[in-house]
């Protein structure tokens, strides 16, 4: 380890910056954020530095550096455009045992600036020891997107309640258990959602009881159409902290592998005429697990509120006063169409789109066919393979041209994606000839014509193109 990681308190300490250019400007702003008393020395300064000086935020001396300037300095930053001057400042600071950073020669100083993720009072510092500042910044950007914005508020409220918790739980292990329960459960989720009042109410309630009891919660999370990269950051965070995972057939293994490895796993997938667990039973399972104090991940393919029956599940949770939250996802229609190079709307082809299910609760495909056959319109059928004959017949029966372009997107957004192109009339034969299997999305409309031109995602550079596309 080249540098010893250390957080230094510079609040109300004298910090000296030598230089008045853009680099010095950035350093001054960082020092001020930490409450430092900043003095800057340079014959030339930026307009922003002058603004800070005019507002009495910093003290500025428009002259060259002098050795005597180091008097009273707790920390020094050498940021001039003269390498020899910077080296001189570094040597004199080191001789005086003053912390010094050199902008153009980090090895000359005694410390370097890390890349920082600021969620005050939570601070994450990343350093490559000067080996690759660009890589350090890239890591910072990744962490910045992954660490919840409410982390600072979470830490602040935790600090606020620290003494109350100590007073309630005199035993160290009890306090540790209390905070682990709070920081991995409902309390933290309230804060991440911006509900600080509810978070405080939860803490007050737990302290009044004098117990550390886990409060169960259900996370209704959309797993998207298949590509793990399409998951939201919130989805990944909740997946990794769940105690139990209740998942569907359409959730890919790659996504399942991203969940907490220690979580209990319950498969409740459904296939046509083969429901491993009836929906009513699934609803009750979620309630029962939440009442046991479990953090329950209900992981559903696509988006939970678009033909995912998520509404039925949270109805049951609401009836039983079980806490829950819903994390939406990229639905199959938008994900699969995008990866197939088929825009669902396009100025020249379609100004509206309808999502429809290929089979209803009673097993029929009884839809408003007249509405679906309107001009300049795209239809996306979910779960439409079993009813593809009816879909093809009814659309033509209600005025749709037999030559209307149609596409079957099989295992969309995954490495096994295949796109089968035909027409509304040839769809039944296309399904039979291609051997296409679920999960497959059916897209019907003029926008399908754009597939050849706009297709960009071809894992094996091969798209199963049917002879039925000749008429398009």
ZIZIJO-V607962 format. One record per backbone hydrogen bond with DSSP energy under -1.0 kcal/mol. NH is the residue of the N-H (numbers start at 0). CO is the residue of the C=O. E is the energy in kcal/mol with one decimal. If there is no record, write none. Layout:
nh & co & e
NH & CO & E
NH & CO & E
This chain:
nh & co & e
11 & 34 & -3.0
12 & 9 & -2.2
14 & 36 & -2.9
15 & 74 & -2.9
16 & 38 & -2.9
17 & 76 & -2.8
18 & 40 & -2.1
24 & 20 & -2.2
25 & 21 & -2.1
26 & 22 & -2.1
27 & 23 & -2.6
28 & 24 & -1.8
29 & 25 & -1.9
30 & 26 & -2.4
31 & 27 & -2.5
32 & 28 & -1.7
34 & 31 & -1.8
35 & 30 & -2.0
36 & 12 & -2.7
38 & 14 & -2.4
39 & 58 & -3.2
40 & 16 & -2.4
41 & 60 & -2.1
45 & 19 & -1.0
49 & 45 & -2.1
50 & 46 & -2.1
51 & 47 & -2.0
52 & 48 & -2.3
53 & 49 & -2.9
54 & 50 & -1.5
55 & 52 & -1.8
56 & 51 & -2.9
58 & 37 & -2.4
60 & 39 & -2.5
62 & 60 & -1.9
68 & 65 & -2.1
69 & 66 & -1.8
70 & 67 & -1.5
72 & 69 & -1.9
73 & 13 & -3.3
74 & 13 & -1.0
75 & 98 & -2.8
76 & 15 & -2.6
77 & 100 & -3.1
78 & 17 & -3.1
85 & 81 & -2.2
86 & 82 & -2.2
87 & 83 & -2.3
88 & 84 & -2.6
89 & 85 & -2.3
90 & 86 & -2.7
91 & 87 & -2.4
92 & 88 & -2.3
93 & 89 & -2.7
94 & 90 & -2.2
95 & 91 & -1.2
96 & 93 & -1.5
97 & 92 & -2.8
100 & 75 & -2.2
102 & 77 & -2.5
107 & 104 & -1.9
109 & 99 & -2.5
110 & 99 & -1.5
114 & 125 & -2.8
116 & 123 & -2.9
118 & 121 & -3.0
121 & 118 & -2.7
123 & 116 & -2.3
125 & 114 & -3.0
130 & 127 & -1.5
135 & 131 & -2.0
136 & 132 & -2.1
137 & 133 & -2.0
138 & 134 & -2.4
139 & 135 & -2.1
140 & 136 & -2.2
141 & 137 & -1.9
142 & 138 & -2.6
143 & 139 & -2.9
144 & 140 & -1.4
145 & 141 & -1.1
146 & 142 & -2.6
150 & 147 & -1.8
153 & 149 & -2.3
154 & 150 & -2.3
155 & 151 & -2.4
156 & 152 & -2.5
157 & 153 & -1.9
158 & 154 & -2.3
159 & 155 & -2.0
160 & 156 & -1.7
164 & 160 & -2.4
165 & 161 & -2.2
166 & 162 & -2.3
167 & 163 & -1.9
168 & 164 & -3.2
174 & 170 & -2.1
175 & 171 & -2.4
176 & 172 & -2.4
177 & 173 & -2.5
178 & 174 & -2.5
179 & 175 & -2.3
180 & 176 & -2.2
181 & 177 & -2.4
182 & 178 & -3.1
184 & 181 & -1.2
187 & 181 & -1.5
188 & 184 & -2.0
189 & 185 & -2.6
190 & 186 & -1.6
191 & 187 & -2.6
192 & 188 & -1.6
193 & 190 & -2.0
194 & 189 & -3.1
198 & 194 & -1.9
199 & 195 & -2.4
200 & 196 & -2.3
201 & 197 & -2.2
202 & 198 & -2.1
203 & 199 & -2.9
204 & 200 & -2.4
205 & 201 & -2.4
206 & 202 & -2.6
207 & 203 & -2.3
208 & 204 & -1.7
209 & 205 & -1.2
210 & 205 & -1.3
216 & 293 & -2.0
217 & 322 & -2.1
218 & 295 & -3.9
219 & 324 & -2.9
220 & 218 & -1.1
220 & 297 & -2.2
221 & 326 & -2.3
222 & 299 & -3.8
223 & 301 & -2.0
229 & 226 & -2.0
230 & 227 & -1.8
235 & 231 & -1.9
236 & 232 & -2.3
237 & 233 & -2.4
238 & 234 & -2.3
239 & 235 & -1.8
242 & 294 & -2.6
243 & 294 & -1.9
244 & 263 & -3.5
245 & 296 & -3.3
246 & 265 & -2.2
247 & 298 & -1.2
255 & 251 & -2.3
256 & 252 & -2.4
257 & 254 & -1.4
258 & 255 & -1.4
259 & 238 & -2.3
262 & 259 & -1.4
263 & 242 & -2.5
265 & 244 & -3.4
267 & 246 & -2.6
270 & 273 & -2.0
273 & 270 & -2.6
275 & 268 & -1.6
281 & 277 & -2.0
282 & 278 & -2.6
283 & 279 & -1.8
284 & 280 & -2.5
285 & 281 & -2.1
286 & 282 & -1.6
287 & 283 & -2.8
288 & 284 & -2.6
289 & 285 & -2.1
290 & 286 & -2.2
292 & 289 & -1.8
293 & 288 & -1.9
295 & 216 & -3.1
296 & 243 & -3.3
297 & 218 & -3.0
298 & 245 & -2.0
299 & 220 & -2.5
301 & 223 & -3.0
305 & 302 & -1.6
309 & 303 & -2.1
312 & 308 & -1.4
313 & 309 & -2.3
314 & 310 & -1.5
315 & 311 & -1.5
316 & 312 & -1.9
317 & 313 & -2.5
318 & 314 & -2.2
319 & 315 & -1.2
320 & 317 & -1.6
321 & 316 & -2.8
324 & 217 & -2.0
326 & 219 & -3.1
334 & 330 & -2.6
335 & 331 & -2.8
336 & 332 & -1.6
337 & 333 & -1.9
338 & 334 & -2.3
339 & 335 & -1.4
340 & 337 & -1.1
341 & 336 & -3.1
345 & 349 & -2.5
348 & 345 & -1.1
349 & 345 & -2.1
350 & 375 & -2.2
353 & 377 & -2.4
355 & 379 & -3.1
357 & 381 & -3.6
359 & 363 & -3.5
362 & 359 & -2.1
366 & 364 & -1.1
368 & 366 & -1.8
371 & 367 & -1.6
372 & 368 & -1.3
373 & 370 & -1.1
377 & 351 & -2.0
378 & 443 & -2.7
379 & 353 & -2.8
380 & 441 & -2.9
381 & 355 & -3.0
387 & 384 & -1.5
390 & 386 & -2.6
391 & 387 & -2.4
392 & 388 & -2.4
393 & 389 & -3.0
394 & 390 & -2.0
395 & 391 & -1.6
396 & 392 & -2.6
397 & 393 & -1.6
398 & 395 & -1.7
399 & 394 & -2.5
403 & 400 & -2.0
405 & 421 & -2.2
406 & 442 & -2.8
407 & 419 & -2.6
408 & 440 & -3.0
409 & 417 & -3.0
410 & 438 & -2.9
413 & 410 & -1.6
416 & 413 & -1.6
417 & 409 & -1.9
419 & 407 & -2.7
421 & 405 & -2.9
423 & 403 & -2.2
424 & 401 & -1.9
429 & 425 & -2.6
430 & 426 & -2.5
431 & 427 & -1.7
432 & 428 & -3.1
433 & 429 & -2.4
434 & 430 & -1.1
440 & 408 & -2.4
441 & 380 & -2.1
442 & 406 & -2.8
443 & 378 & -2.7
444 & 404 & -2.4
447 & 444 & -1.7
448 & 445 & -1.9
449 & 446 & -1.9
450 & 447 & -1.8
453 & 449 & -2.9
454 & 450 & -2.2
460 & 457 & -1.9
464 & 462 & -1.0
468 & 465 & -1.8
469 & 466 & -1.6
471 & 468 & -1.7
